[in-house]
Amino acid sequence: MHVQEWLETIPAIAVYILVGVVIGLESLGIPLPGEIVLVSSALLASQHGDINPWVLGACATAGAIIGDSIGYAIGRRGGRPLLAWLGGKFPKHFSEANIGLAERSFQKWGMWAVFFGRFVALLRIFAGPLAGVLHMPYWKFLVANVFGGILWAGGTTAVIYSVGIVAEAWLKRFSWLGLVLAVLIGVASMLIIKNRAKKAAAERSEAAESAPEPVAVAD
């Protein structure tokens, strides 16, 4: 059953709770489809008046901020052994390569990595725990966490809800062919982006392999 179809079978209060909990756990560091649940719920809100988009956005924002804060506390207490443990439990997400990529992002961008990490699936899982492991000052983390959570969760809810309202009116006027066209455009865009990402990764790998090794200097 599709996520949105399943959400239609539960009451509005359960949707609010589910969105807050799933996004909170994802922000805490557990790989869950928080973005998929949020998008599906916002789209459902645009089609059914029982779900209030303002309440939905508030629950998503609260889950994001609270989950990230808990993740920060756990990461600060657990340190690098925690990342090693997570790597054993979730090797696909917490591999050494992914951890290294996230850590370089934090070292380069600092608190901005927490803020913009909200919009990147991998960094969204890492942001809280890794900020704690790296002992980022809590006030910096909190500022980036709050503003990032509001912009990502609230913004995603608003955009998807608005698109759903417009799409529903448009589809009523132009029939199901519009839906087919929209799906085809979406799939094509996804494939193009995925292909470009693979090419970029391959180029980075080739550049790293061709880079000259450092020459040892005798004392």
C-alpha positions in Angstrom: 0.0 0.0 0.0 1.3 3.5 -0.9 2.2 5.8 2.0 -0.5 8.3 1.2 -3.2 5.6 0.8 -2.2 4.3 4.2 -2.3 7.7 5.8 -5.9 8.2 4.5 -7.0 5.3 6.8 -5.9 6.9 10.1 -7.3 9.9 11.9 -5.8 13.4 11.6 -4.3 13.3 15.1 -2.5 10.1 14.3 -1.1 11.7 11.2 0.3 14.6 13.2 1.9 12.3 15.8 3.3 10.0 13.1 4.9 12.9 11.2 6.4 14.3 14.4 7.8 11.0 15.6 9.2 9.8 12.3 11.0 13.1 11.6 12.2 13.2 15.2 13.7 9.7 15.0 15.3 10.5 11.7 16.8 13.7 13.0 18.0 11.8 16.1 20.1 9.6 13.8 17.8 6.6 12.9 17.5 6.2 9.1 13.7 6.6 8.5 11.8 8.1 5.5 10.9 11.3 7.3 10.7 13.4 4.1 8.5 10.9 2.3 6.1 10.8 5.3 6.0 14.6 5.5 5.5 15.1 1.7 2.7 12.4 1.6 1.0 14.0 4.7 1.2 17.5 3.2 -0.2 16.3 -0.1 -3.0 14.5 1.8 -3.8 17.7 3.7 -4.3 19.5 0.4 -7.0 17.0 -0.6 -8.7 16.4 2.7 -9.9 19.2 5.0 -9.5 17.1 8.2 -5.8 17.6 8.2 -4.7 21.2 9.1 -1.5 22.1 7.3 -0.5 24.6 10.0 -0.7 21.9 12.7 1.1 19.4 10.4 3.9 21.9 9.8 4.2 22.6 13.5 4.4 18.9 14.4 7.1 18.3 11.7 9.1 21.3 12.9 8.9 20.3 16.5 10.0 16.7 15.6 12.9 18.0 13.6 14.2 20.4 16.3 13.7 18.0 19.3 15.1 15.0 17.4 18.2 16.9 16.4 18.7 18.1 19.9 18.5 14.6 21.4 20.9 13.4 18.7 23.3 16.1 19.6 23.2 15.1 23.3 23.7 11.5 22.4 26.6 12.2 20.1 28.3 14.5 22.6 28.1 11.8 25.3 28.8 8.8 23.1 31.6 10.3 21.0 33.3 8.4 18.1 32.5 4.9 19.6 28.9 5.8 18.9 29.6 6.3 15.2 31.4 3.0 15.1 28.4 1.3 16.7 26.0 2.9 14.3 28.2 1.8 11.4 27.7 -1.8 12.6 24.0 -1.4 12.9 23.4 0.7 9.7 26.4 0.1 7.4 24.6 1.6 4.4 24.1 5.0 6.1 26.9 5.2 8.6 29.7 3.8 6.5 33.2 5.3 7.0 32.9 7.0 3.6 29.6 8.7 4.6 30.9 9.7 8.0 34.0 11.1 6.4 31.9 13.1 3.9 29.7 14.5 6.7 32.7 15.3 8.9 34.4 17.2 6.1 31.2 19.2 5.5 31.1 20.1 9.2 34.8 21.1 9.4 34.3 23.3 6.3 30.9 24.9 7.0 30.5 24.6 10.7 26.9 25.5 11.9 25.9 26.1 8.3 26.3 22.3 7.8 23.6 21.8 10.4 21.3 24.4 8.7 21.7 23.2 5.1 22.0 19.6 6.2 18.3 19.7 6.8 17.8 19.7 3.0 20.1 16.7 2.3 18.9 13.2 3.3 22.4 12.0 4.4 23.3 15.0 6.5 19.8 15.2 8.0 20.5 11.9 9.7 24.1 12.8 10.7 23.6 16.5 11.7 22.6 16.1 15.4 24.9 13.2 16.4 27.9 14.4 14.5 27.6 17.9 15.8 27.7 16.4 19.3 30.6 14.1 18.5 32.6 17.1 17.2 31.7 19.2 20.2 30.2 22.0 18.3 29.2 24.8 20.7 25.6 24.1 21.7 24.4 27.6 21.1 25.6 27.5 17.5 24.0 24.1 17.0 20.7 25.3 18.5 20.5 28.4 16.3 21.2 26.4 13.1 18.9 23.6 14.3 15.9 25.8 15.0 16.1 27.9 11.8 16.9 24.9 9.7 14.1 22.9 11.2 11.5 25.7 10.7 12.6 26.3 7.1 12.8 22.7 6.0 9.8 21.2 7.8 7.5 24.3 7.6 8.7 25.2 4.1 8.2 21.6 2.8 4.7 21.4 4.2 3.7 24.8 2.7 5.2 24.1 -0.7 3.7 20.6 -1.1 0.3 21.7 0.3 0.2 24.6 -2.2 1.3 22.4 -5.1 -1.4 19.8 -4.1 -4.1 22.5 -4.1 -3.1 23.8 -7.6 -2.5 20.3 -9.0 -5.9 19.1 -7.8 -7.7 22.0 -9.5 -5.6 21.6 -12.6 -6.2 17.9 -12.9 -10.0 18.4 -12.5 -9.8 20.7 -15.6 -7.4 18.7 -17.8 -8.2 15.1 -16.7 -5.9 12.2 -15.8 -3.6 12.9 -18.7 -2.1 15.8 -16.7 -1.2 13.3 -13.9 0.5 11.0 -16.3 2.5 13.9 -17.8 3.5 15.1 -14.3 4.7 11.6 -13.3 6.7 11.3 -16.5 8.4 14.7 -16.0 9.2 13.8 -12.4 10.7 10.4 -13.3 12.8 12.0 -16.1 14.1 14.7 -13.8 15.0 12.2 -11.1 16.9 10.0 -13.7 18.8 13.0 -15.0 19.8 14.2 -11.5 20.9 10.7 -10.6 22.9 10.2 -13.7 24.7 13.6 -13.1 25.4 12.6 -9.5 27.0 9.3 -10.7 29.2 11.1 -13.2 30.3 13.7 -10.6 31.2 10.9 -8.1 33.1 9.0 -10.9 35.1 12.2 -11.7 36.0 12.8 -8.1 37.1 9.2 -7.7 39.3 9.4 -10.9 40.8 12.7 -9.6 41.6 11.1 -6.2 43.3 8.1 -7.9 45.4 10.2 -10.2 46.5 12.6 -7.5 50.3 12.3 -6.9 51.3 10.6 -3.6 53.2 12.8 -1.1 56.9 12.4 -1.2 58.6 11.6 2.1 61.3 14.1 3.1 64.4 12.7 4.7 65.5 14.3 8.0 
